Amino acid sequence: MSSSSLELHLIYIQTAIKNVLQTVDNMKRRSEEISLALPMIGTGGLTDWRLQSCCNAASEAIWTYLKANSHSHIRHIHLVNDNAEITRILRDIFQRHEHREGPPSKVRDVPRTHSKEFEYHTKGLKLKETWKVQKMTDSSVDISKYFDKISNSSKDNEKRGKLKIYGDDEEQTFVSENCGICMCEMTDPVRLNRCKHTFCLECITGFFQTKPSCPVCGFVYGKIYGDQPDDGTASIYIDPTSLPGYDEKQTYVIIYEFPKGKQKSFHPDPGVEYEGFKRRAFLPISKDGTEVLQLLKRAFEQGMAFTIGTSRTTGKEGVITWNDIHHKTSKTGGPTKFGYPDSEYLTRVREELGCKGITDE
């Protein structure tokens, strides 16, 4: 597995775990404490430092979620696996956490060009535009425009959850009437009008208050806003030089900058200060590159490009960090050094943006 592939693999592990924890917390019957058995997904066939990185990513996802959701009903998480080495690594990780040593530093991480971003001189470059975070004017979600009510007569004809049994007898079809959130028989059933998945009205309404997306397929309804600090800016410059792999094309240079500040109520440690942050990124001025730039703009304006959490490179907590949307922070060096050429990058970052509901639609 290459470094760039591993990096994306770690993102998928963390995203899957966060989605599982969020879905469990949003179950209809949540008055009691919850115990959860969670398989160590994404670790099959891996060895050495890659296995360590996957275990670190999984534990970080759990810590980050529980820290950001202090009212979570999850009280016990049992990590299930049949690999003694994984058990040893996890025991070491959580023992360190118990003794307040903080998140463990990785045995080996995805290589970086440098440990600290150096300044990129924009003098002489043309400023194209500047982005700012949009204020969310209304946190409520009008779910009624996203679903269709299902009448009792049509409920039996729903295609969701069909189980077909083949044998000597005539084929039989059983239709599941269970809600995909509470797993109980649906009451006041509704069908989401884009992806067609069905749920109890109460269940999907509660879920949408946390994240307006389908809990089954992830299709996003409306805008999702992140917890990125709202006083940051992104300045877009035009560099007349080209990137490797994009000959005769100019380059977009994105300069992200955040002043120091204090965490707010929706961050892991409200009131705790965080340091200022400055990063740069590069995109080719091509049809695909320009489309990705517009998607990144929406992600930034909706507060989803960055978050406050644990740095994957330093292990430091409470810092501004990338929010699982990868950027090319170097012009050269290829995927292993976060640079170009990388023919798959624009497709890959579209997928990452799509996971957060930022698409061309």
C-alpha positions as CSV (number, residue, x, y, z in Angstrom):
1,M,0.0,0.0,0.0
2,S,1.5,3.4,-1.1
3,S,1.7,6.3,1.3
4,S,-1.1,8.2,-0.5
5,S,-3.3,5.1,-0.5
6,L,-2.7,4.6,3.2
7,E,-3.5,8.2,3.9
8,L,-6.9,7.8,2.2
9,H,-7.4,4.4,3.9
10,L,-7.0,6.1,7.4
11,I,-9.6,8.7,6.5
12,Y,-12.0,5.9,5.5
13,I,-11.4,4.2,8.8
14,Q,-12.0,7.3,10.9
15,T,-15.1,8.3,8.8
16,A,-16.7,4.9,9.2
17,I,-16.1,4.8,12.9
18,K,-17.5,8.3,13.4
19,N,-20.6,7.4,11.3
20,V,-21.2,4.3,13.4
21,L,-20.9,6.1,16.7
22,Q,-23.1,9.0,15.4
23,T,-25.8,6.6,14.1
24,V,-25.8,4.6,17.4
25,D,-26.2,7.8,19.4
26,N,-29.1,8.9,17.2
27,M,-31.1,5.7,17.6
28,K,-34.7,6.2,18.7
29,R,-34.3,4.2,22.0
30,R,-31.5,6.1,23.6
31,S,-32.7,6.5,27.2
32,E,-30.4,3.8,28.5
33,E,-26.6,3.5,28.4
34,I,-25.2,1.9,25.2
35,S,-22.6,-0.8,24.9
36,L,-21.2,-1.2,21.4
37,A,-19.1,-4.0,19.8
38,L,-17.0,-2.5,17.0
39,P,-14.9,-4.6,14.7
40,M,-11.4,-3.3,13.9
41,I,-12.3,-2.4,10.3
42,G,-9.6,-1.7,7.8
43,T,-6.8,-3.7,9.5
44,G,-7.0,-6.9,7.5
45,G,-3.7,-8.0,5.8
46,L,-1.7,-5.1,7.2
47,T,1.6,-5.4,9.2
48,D,4.3,-3.2,10.8
49,W,3.8,0.5,10.9
50,R,0.8,0.5,8.7
51,L,-1.1,-1.6,11.3
52,Q,0.0,0.8,14.0
53,S,-1.2,3.8,11.9
54,C,-4.7,2.1,11.4
55,C,-5.0,1.5,15.2
56,N,-4.0,5.1,15.9
57,A,-6.6,6.3,13.4
58,A,-9.3,4.2,15.0
59,S,-8.6,5.2,18.6
60,E,-8.3,8.9,17.5
61,A,-11.7,8.7,15.9
62,I,-13.2,7.3,19.1
63,W,-11.6,9.9,21.3
64,T,-12.5,12.8,19.0
65,Y,-16.1,11.8,18.8
66,L,-16.6,11.2,22.5
67,K,-14.8,14.4,23.4
68,A,-17.0,16.4,21.0
69,N,-20.2,14.7,22.2
70,S,-20.1,14.9,26.0
71,H,-23.8,13.8,26.1
72,S,-23.2,10.6,24.2
73,H,-25.1,7.6,25.5
74,I,-22.3,5.3,24.5
75,R,-20.6,4.0,27.7
76,H,-18.7,0.9,26.6
77,I,-17.0,0.2,23.3
78,H,-15.6,-3.3,22.7
79,L,-13.1,-3.4,19.9
80,V,-13.3,-6.8,18.4
81,N,-10.5,-8.5,16.4
82,D,-8.7,-11.9,16.1
83,N,-5.2,-10.5,15.8
84,A,-3.0,-10.6,18.8
85,E,-0.7,-7.9,17.4
86,I,-3.7,-5.5,17.1
87,T,-4.7,-6.3,20.7
88,R,-1.2,-5.5,21.9
89,I,-1.1,-2.2,19.9
90,L,-4.6,-1.1,21.2
91,R,-3.7,-2.0,24.8
92,D,-0.6,0.2,24.5
93,I,-2.6,3.1,23.0
94,F,-5.3,3.1,25.6
95,Q,-2.8,2.6,28.5
96,R,-1.0,5.7,27.4
97,H,-4.3,7.6,27.2
98,E,-5.3,6.4,30.7
99,H,-2.1,7.8,32.1
100,R,-2.8,11.1,30.3
101,E,0.1,10.9,28.0
102,G,-2.2,12.1,25.2
103,P,-2.6,10.5,21.9
104,P,0.4,8.3,21.0
105,S,2.9,9.5,18.4
106,K,2.8,7.2,15.4
107,V,5.6,4.6,15.0
108,R,5.8,5.9,11.5
109,D,3.4,8.2,9.7
110,V,2.9,9.2,6.1
111,P,6.0,11.0,5.1
112,R,5.9,14.8,4.8
113,T,8.1,17.2,2.9
114,H,8.7,19.2,6.1
115,S,7.5,19.4,9.7
116,K,6.5,23.1,9.5
117,E,4.9,24.8,6.6
118,F,7.2,27.4,5.1
119,E,6.0,30.7,3.7
120,Y,5.0,30.9,0.1
121,H,5.7,34.3,-1.3
122,T,2.7,35.7,-3.1
123,K,4.3,39.1,-4.0
124,G,3.8,39.7,-7.7
125,L,1.0,37.1,-8.0
126,K,-2.5,38.2,-9.0
127,L,-5.2,37.9,-6.2
128,K,-8.2,36.2,-7.7
129,E,-10.6,36.2,-4.7
130,T,-10.8,35.7,-0.9
131,W,-13.1,33.3,0.9
132,K,-14.7,33.7,4.3
133,V,-16.8,31.4,6.4
134,Q,-20.5,32.0,6.0
135,K,-22.6,32.5,9.1
136,M,-25.3,29.8,9.6
137,T,-28.4,31.9,9.9
138,D,-30.7,29.0,10.9
139,S,-29.6,25.7,12.5
140,S,-33.0,24.1,12.1
141,V,-33.7,21.8,9.2
142,D,-37.0,21.9,7.4
143,I,-37.2,18.2,6.9
144,S,-40.7,18.2,5.4
145,K,-39.4,19.2,1.9
146,Y,-37.1,16.2,1.8
147,F,-39.5,13.4,2.5
148,D,-42.8,11.9,1.3
149,K,-45.2,10.4,3.7
150,I,-46.0,6.7,3.2
151,S,-49.6,5.6,3.5
152,N,-50.5,2.4,5.2
153,S,-51.6,0.9,1.8
154,S,-48.3,1.7,0.1
155,K,-46.1,0.7,3.0
156,D,-46.4,-3.0,2.1
157,N,-45.1,-2.2,-1.4
158,E,-41.9,-0.6,-0.4
159,K,-38.8,-2.0,-2.1
160,R,-36.5,-1.2,0.7
161,G,-35.2,-4.2,2.6
162,K,-36.5,-6.9,0.3
163,L,-35.3,-10.5,1.1
164,K,-35.8,-13.1,-1.7
165,I,-35.7,-16.8,-0.9
166,Y,-35.1,-19.2,-3.8
167,G,-35.9,-22.9,-3.7
168,D,-38.2,-25.6,-5.0
169,D,-41.2,-23.6,-4.0
170,E,-42.3,-20.5,-5.7
171,E,-40.0,-17.5,-5.1
172,Q,-41.1,-15.6,-1.9
173,T,-40.5,-11.9,-1.2
174,F,-40.5,-10.5,2.3
175,V,-40.6,-6.7,2.8
176,S,-38.9,-5.3,5.9
177,E,-40.9,-2.7,7.7
178,N,-38.2,-1.8,10.2
179,C,-36.7,1.7,10.4
180,G,-33.1,1.9,9.4
181,I,-32.3,4.0,12.5
182,C,-34.2,2.5,15.5
183,M,-34.4,-1.0,13.8
184,C,-38.0,-1.2,15.0
185,E,-41.3,-1.4,13.0
186,M,-41.8,2.0,11.5
187,T,-44.3,4.5,12.9
188,D,-45.3,7.5,10.8
189,P,-43.1,6.1,8.0
190,V,-41.6,8.6,5.5
191,R,-39.5,8.1,2.4
192,L,-36.6,10.5,1.6
193,N,-37.4,11.9,-1.8
194,R,-34.0,11.6,-3.4
195,C,-32.4,8.3,-2.2
196,K,-35.8,6.6,-1.4
197,H,-34.7,5.2,2.0
198,T,-37.5,5.0,4.6
199,F,-37.6,5.7,8.3
200,C,-39.8,6.7,11.2
201,L,-40.6,10.4,11.0
202,E,-39.4,10.9,14.6
203,C,-36.1,9.1,14.0
204,I,-35.1,10.8,10.8
205,T,-36.2,14.2,12.2
206,G,-33.8,13.7,15.2
207,F,-31.0,12.5,12.9
208,F,-31.3,15.5,10.6
209,Q,-30.9,17.8,13.5
210,T,-27.4,16.4,13.9
211,K,-26.6,15.9,10.2
212,P,-29.0,16.5,7.3
213,S,-28.1,13.3,5.4
214,C,-29.4,9.8,4.9
215,P,-28.0,7.6,7.6
216,V,-28.1,4.6,5.2
217,C,-26.4,5.9,2.0
218,G,-25.1,9.3,3.2
219,F,-26.9,11.4,0.6
220,V,-26.9,15.0,1.8
221,Y,-30.1,17.0,2.0
222,G,-29.4,20.7,2.3
223,K,-26.2,22.3,3.7
224,I,-24.0,20.8,6.4
225,Y,-22.0,23.3,8.4
226,G,-18.7,22.3,10.2
227,D,-16.9,23.5,13.3
228,Q,-14.1,25.3,11.5
229,P,-13.2,28.6,13.3
230,D,-15.2,31.3,11.6
231,D,-12.6,34.1,11.5
232,G,-10.3,32.4,9.0
233,T,-9.7,33.5,5.4
234,A,-8.6,31.8,2.2
235,S,-6.9,33.9,-0.5
236,I,-6.6,32.6,-4.0
237,Y,-3.7,33.7,-6.2
238,I,-2.8,33.0,-9.8
239,D,0.7,31.7,-10.3
240,P,1.8,31.8,-14.0
241,T,4.0,28.7,-13.6
242,S,2.7,25.2,-14.1
243,L,2.5,22.1,-11.9
244,P,4.2,18.8,-12.9
245,G,1.7,16.9,-15.0
246,Y,-0.1,20.0,-16.1
247,D,2.3,21.6,-18.6
248,E,1.3,24.9,-20.1
249,K,-1.3,25.4,-17.3
250,Q,-1.2,28.1,-14.7
251,T,-1.6,27.4,-11.0
252,Y,-4.1,28.3,-8.3
253,V,-2.3,29.1,-5.0
254,I,-4.6,28.9,-1.9
255,I,-3.4,30.6,1.2
256,Y,-5.4,29.5,4.3
257,E,-4.9,31.7,7.4
258,F,-6.5,31.7,10.9
259,P,-5.6,33.9,13.8
260,K,-5.2,32.5,17.3
261,G,-8.4,32.2,19.3
262,K,-10.5,30.3,21.8
263,Q,-12.5,27.2,21.3
264,K,-16.3,27.7,21.2
265,S,-19.1,25.6,22.8
266,F,-19.2,23.2,19.9
267,H,-15.4,22.4,20.0
268,P,-13.8,19.7,22.1
269,D,-12.5,22.0,24.9
270,P,-14.6,25.2,25.0
271,G,-12.7,28.3,26.2
272,V,-9.3,26.7,25.6
273,E,-7.0,28.7,23.4
274,Y,-5.6,27.5,20.1
275,E,-2.7,28.7,18.0
276,G,-2.9,30.6,14.7
277,F,-2.6,28.6,11.6
278,K,-1.3,29.2,8.0
279,R,-1.2,26.7,5.2
280,R,-1.0,26.8,1.4
281,A,-2.2,24.5,-1.3
282,F,-1.9,24.2,-5.1
283,L,-4.4,23.3,-7.9
284,P,-3.9,23.3,-11.7
285,I,-5.9,25.9,-13.6
286,S,-7.7,23.4,-15.7
287,K,-11.3,22.5,-16.2
288,D,-11.2,19.8,-13.4
289,G,-8.9,22.0,-11.2
290,T,-11.3,24.9,-11.4
291,E,-14.3,22.7,-10.6
292,V,-12.4,21.4,-7.5
293,L,-11.5,24.9,-6.5
294,Q,-15.2,25.8,-6.4
295,L,-16.0,22.7,-4.3
296,L,-13.2,23.7,-1.9
297,K,-14.7,27.2,-1.7
298,R,-18.0,25.8,-0.7
299,A,-16.4,23.5,1.9
300,F,-14.5,26.5,3.4
301,E,-17.5,28.7,3.4
302,Q,-19.5,26.0,5.2
303,G,-16.8,25.6,7.8
304,M,-15.8,22.1,6.7
305,A,-12.3,22.4,5.3
306,F,-10.7,22.5,8.8
307,T,-11.6,21.5,12.3
308,I,-10.1,21.7,15.8
309,G,-8.7,18.3,17.0
310,T,-5.6,16.3,17.1
311,S,-2.8,16.8,14.6
312,R,-1.9,13.6,12.8
313,T,1.7,14.7,12.3
314,T,2.5,16.0,15.8
315,G,-0.1,14.3,18.0
316,K,-0.8,17.7,19.6
317,E,-4.4,18.2,20.7
318,G,-6.6,21.3,20.4
319,V,-5.1,22.6,17.2
320,I,-6.6,23.7,13.9
321,T,-6.1,20.7,11.5
322,W,-7.3,19.5,8.1
323,N,-10.8,18.0,8.2
324,D,-10.2,14.9,6.0
325,I,-10.1,17.0,2.8
326,H,-6.6,16.5,1.4
327,H,-4.7,19.3,-0.2
328,K,-1.5,19.4,-2.3
329,T,0.8,21.5,-0.1
330,S,3.8,21.1,-2.3
331,K,4.2,21.7,-6.0
332,T,6.5,18.8,-6.6
333,G,7.5,15.4,-5.0
334,G,4.5,13.3,-6.1
335,P,1.9,11.7,-3.8
336,T,4.4,10.6,-1.1
337,K,5.4,14.3,-0.5
338,F,1.9,15.8,-0.9
339,G,2.8,17.2,-4.3
340,Y,2.4,16.7,-8.1
341,P,2.4,14.8,-10.4
342,D,-0.5,12.8,-9.1
343,S,-3.0,12.0,-11.8
344,E,-5.6,10.6,-9.3
345,Y,-5.6,13.6,-6.9
346,L,-8.5,15.6,-8.4
347,T,-10.7,12.5,-8.5
348,R,-9.7,11.6,-5.0
349,V,-10.4,15.0,-3.4
350,R,-13.8,15.1,-5.2
351,E,-14.7,11.8,-3.4
352,E,-13.5,13.3,0.0
353,L,-15.6,16.4,-0.6
354,G,-18.6,14.2,-1.6
355,C,-18.4,12.4,1.7
356,K,-19.1,15.8,3.3
357,G,-22.0,16.6,1.0
358,I,-20.0,19.0,-1.2
359,T,-20.8,17.9,-4.8
360,D,-21.4,19.4,-8.2
361,E,-25.1,18.9,-7.9
